[in-house]
Amino acid sequence: MILNTQKQLRSGLIMSIKKPSKPLTEAEIHTMCEQFRENGQEPTVLTLLEKFGRGGKSTLTKYLRTWKGLQNN
């Protein structure tokens, strides 16, 4: 298996090894939600994912919900 991987690397079949990205924080997501709201847009999981280019849908959903909860207070 390792030998195959080395051959693939040399032949260019494996183009890059993706490094894990830094997890998004609740504060980052809340800030982006505020920016969407200031621009007259409603933030959604998909718009946040598009804007950040990273992050899991479950994390984005969780923090979007906490932001919306703060808006109702």
C-alpha positions as a LaTeX table, in Angstrom:
\begin{tabular}{lrrr}
\hline
Residue & $x$ (\AA) & $y$ (\AA) & $z$ (\AA) \\
\hline
Met1 & 0.00 & 0.00 & 0.00 \\
Ile2 & 2.75 & 2.48 & 0.90 \\
Leu3 & 4.66 & 1.54 & $-2.23$ \\
Asn4 & 1.60 & 2.29 & $-4.36$ \\
Thr5 & 1.18 & 5.66 & $-2.68$ \\
Gln6 & 4.82 & 6.55 & $-3.33$ \\
Lys7 & 4.44 & 5.57 & $-6.98$ \\
Gln8 & 1.26 & 7.63 & $-7.24$ \\
Leu9 & 3.00 & 10.64 & $-5.73$ \\
Arg10 & 5.88 & 10.35 & $-8.18$ \\
Ser11 & 3.58 & 9.92 & $-11.14$ \\
Gly12 & 1.45 & 12.91 & $-10.14$ \\
Leu13 & $-1.72$ & 10.94 & $-9.47$ \\
Ile14 & $-1.94$ & 12.42 & $-6.00$ \\
Met15 & $-1.81$ & 16.16 & $-6.57$ \\
Ser16 & $-1.86$ & 17.46 & $-3.04$ \\
Ile17 & $-2.42$ & 16.43 & 0.51 \\
Lys18 & $-4.99$ & 18.69 & 2.11 \\
Lys19 & $-4.06$ & 20.09 & 5.50 \\
Pro20 & $-6.86$ & 20.30 & 8.03 \\
Ser21 & $-8.31$ & 23.78 & 8.25 \\
Lys22 & $-8.67$ & 25.75 & 11.45 \\
Pro23 & $-12.10$ & 25.16 & 13.01 \\
Leu24 & $-14.53$ & 28.04 & 12.81 \\
Thr25 & $-15.39$ & 29.69 & 16.09 \\
Glu26 & $-18.78$ & 30.82 & 17.29 \\
Ala27 & $-17.53$ & 34.42 & 17.30 \\
Glu28 & $-16.43$ & 34.21 & 13.65 \\
Ile29 & $-19.79$ & 32.87 & 12.58 \\
His30 & $-21.72$ & 35.44 & 14.62 \\
Thr31 & $-19.62$ & 38.25 & 13.11 \\
Met32 & $-20.31$ & 37.00 & 9.59 \\
Cys33 & $-24.04$ & 36.73 & 10.38 \\
Glu34 & $-23.99$ & 40.37 & 11.49 \\
Gln35 & $-22.30$ & 41.36 & 8.24 \\
Phe36 & $-24.97$ & 39.55 & 6.22 \\
Arg37 & $-27.70$ & 41.27 & 8.24 \\
Glu38 & $-26.07$ & 44.71 & 7.78 \\
Asn39 & $-26.11$ & 44.09 & 4.01 \\
Gly40 & $-29.81$ & 43.25 & 4.11 \\
Gln41 & $-29.28$ & 39.52 & 3.68 \\
Glu42 & $-30.43$ & 36.68 & 5.90 \\
Pro43 & $-27.54$ & 34.38 & 6.77 \\
Thr44 & $-28.02$ & 30.69 & 6.04 \\
Val45 & $-25.84$ & 27.64 & 6.48 \\
Leu46 & $-25.16$ & 27.58 & 2.74 \\
Thr47 & $-24.27$ & 31.28 & 2.49 \\
Leu48 & $-21.95$ & 30.94 & 5.49 \\
Leu49 & $-20.31$ & 27.85 & 4.00 \\
Glu50 & $-19.84$ & 29.68 & 0.71 \\
Lys51 & $-18.38$ & 32.74 & 2.42 \\
Phe52 & $-15.97$ & 30.86 & 4.70 \\
Gly53 & $-15.11$ & 28.10 & 2.27 \\
Arg54 & $-14.74$ & 25.70 & 5.18 \\
Gly55 & $-16.59$ & 24.38 & 8.16 \\
Gly56 & $-19.07$ & 21.62 & 8.74 \\
Lys57 & $-22.79$ & 22.06 & 8.24 \\
Ser58 & $-23.50$ & 20.87 & 11.79 \\
Thr59 & $-21.14$ & 23.47 & 13.29 \\
Leu60 & $-22.53$ & 26.23 & 11.10 \\
Thr61 & $-26.09$ & 25.23 & 11.98 \\
Lys62 & $-25.34$ & 25.17 & 15.71 \\
Tyr63 & $-23.74$ & 28.63 & 15.74 \\
Leu64 & $-26.31$ & 30.11 & 13.35 \\
Arg65 & $-28.99$ & 28.99 & 15.80 \\
Thr66 & $-27.17$ & 30.56 & 18.76 \\
Trp67 & $-26.86$ & 33.82 & 16.79 \\
Lys68 & $-30.56$ & 33.77 & 15.92 \\
Gly69 & $-31.36$ & 33.12 & 19.59 \\
Leu70 & $-29.42$ & 36.24 & 20.55 \\
Gln71 & $-31.40$ & 38.27 & 18.01 \\
Asn72 & $-34.68$ & 37.28 & 19.69 \\
Asn73 & $-33.59$ & 38.59 & 23.11 \\
\hline
\end{tabular}
